[in-house]
Amino acid sequence: MSGFIRRCVGVVLVLFGVMVMIFVVLRIIPGNPAAVLLNEHVNSATIERLTASMNLDKPLPEQFFMYLAGVLRGDLGQSYYMRQSVLSLVLEAFPYTLKLTILSAVFAWVLGIGIGVISALHHDRLPDYLFRGVSLLGVSVPVFMVALFLQYLFYFRFSLLPLVYDGSFESMILPAIALGWNSAGSVARLTRSSLMEQFGQPYLDTARAKGLTARQAVLTHGLKNSMVPVITMIAMQFSGMLSGAVITESVFGIAGLGKLALTAVQTRDMPLLQGTVLFSALVISLGNIIADLINVCLDPRLRV
Amino acid sequence: MIKTFIHNKVAVISVAIIAVIMLMAIFAPILTPYDAARQDLLVRLKAPGAEHLLGTDELGRDVFARMLYGARISLVIAIIPTVIAVLIGMILGIASAYYGKVADLLIMWFADVTLAFPGMLLAMAIMYTFGGSFVSVVICIVIMEWGSIARIVRSVTLSIIENEYIQAARSMGVRKIAIVIKHIIPNLVPTLIVLFTLNVPASILSESALSFLGIGIQPPQVSLGLMVNQSKTLLFQMPWLALAPSGMIMLLVLTFNYLGDALRDILDPKSKY
């Protein structure tokens, strides 16, 4: 349990670092965001008024502590461009990203673990070579290419699925596949190597001595033990998926976190960008903690 | 080691493909009579044919020429930030493993912080500040990659330090910096080569994704991701416009991945990262 608490403290420290870093990165270049926001045609008094109302006239450390205090109260500030609280914008966008990420994660795991297991069971024979090729292809294709290809195939050629997201489940299928494709490739590769490491372990002999066939023993006992690194990697991929979501959401027109961040960059909306990044980092860190907990359940040896 | 390399078919074929693409990118002006940026509105949107090998885009620019010049930028962007990230990762990884607790804690905390960012969002923050350009893309990729490299270098260094010859050198009074330069770095070289080869495709993918979103390389420069971005409105009518640059990205990434895997088997058969 103390390990878990230490892990949580670590996460808080990392999130603090994320805050400092994003705060600094967005303010390295001198220049007044208020002036950019209002464009040059207003008089200097208006700019000054907006600058003061956004606290941009205070020294940087003071601005940081005001921001920190706000974050601790659950206040991420006001969006310059959309004139709404950043938190409400982020919370509005998050469910779309979450739905997309979960669907594509399920796709990636089912396909990836399936291919990995088949590859391992037939290692160094034809199905293995075939699937290894496919999974290396999976990790090598850019997300946007998969997305455009799927649109071309399933919308334009066969008109089976909608082109962009319209709120229905069908319209989420293509984005989920596009986003999950890369992860499926790496999950397959890791599952294969991790499962093959279990071959020849004494506990598999015990299982066979109890009457299981070789394949049964591997699939019941071996698979469970081989999943520990796979789950760690899946949690790490969660971060990659949020990155990929930026592209997937922009191709399929989904109003998720990635789209929000892209809008923030395009409209030079600093608080919105800052809030979106911080929120994503929080989600990723929570995902990592959950993965740790799942691993402890799978492998009691990890309980310290 | 060179013998094992030559006997490894995958490694040799990958190196050959990469060399061919690099030569094509370097000698682009000789291979194509067209300029990547020159517009010729009389030959807009031509299908692939004898005069324009891969057709022309909506401004009448030759797609084959743009693909070669795009591959130039993509390759440069793949290699420069990866070298910088590997160097930073090496120095900080060794420092973390070899010099005391405070340095270790601080460096690993910093690595965790950069790893906690979703890469693309961090990239956006950098683009917000510096604007889309070659240099900002390089900065982005370095920040995205150094953390995981430092972590791996740290763990490999920790296992190198355990070796008896290092303890022997220490007990003879060899200075720490000399041990690092004479014993630790040479033993890290295989790991570093593999890390470099496996991070190059990641860099290519990051650059193309950023340029695809319109926040990476800016026109009139060409990059493969930017070409896909510019062709996506014509995706259904003229799929080859997107296919040529995407195919090039895929070929590069796939080949570097194969090479990385092969090098890992050759140089470092025990490792699993």
Interface residues (C-beta under 8 A of the other chain):
Chain A: G10 L13 V14 L15 G17 V18 M21 I22 V25 L26 R27 I28 I29 L136 L137 V139 S140 V141 P142 V143 F144 M145 L148 Q151 Y152 F156 S193 S239 G240 L242 S243 G244 V246 I247 S250 V251 G258 A261 L262 A264 V265 R268 M270 L273 Q274 T276 V277 S280 A281 I284 S285
Chain B: W109 F110 D112 V113 T114 L115 A116 F117 P118 G119 M120 L121 L122 M124 A125 I126 M127 Y128 T129 F130 P201 L205 S208 A209 F212 L213 I215 G225 V228 K232 L235 F236 P239 A242 S246 I249 M250 V253 L254 N257 Y258 D261 K272
